[in-house]
């Protein structure tokens, strides 16, 4: 039995620009920024990568 499929990737990338914030706050902001960027990549189509806007990762 041969099964064929297509795999695509949507990638959201975020980075932290602020220092000195509480670790849990920084982690939450990083995850939120990456998640927002990933959904922007999905909206643009298959095999896309998007960077988080600085305001969405803070």
Protein Blocks (a to p, Z undefined) as FASTA:
>chain_A
ZZdddddddddddddfbghiafklmmmmmmmmmmmmmmmmmmnoghiacdddfklmZZ
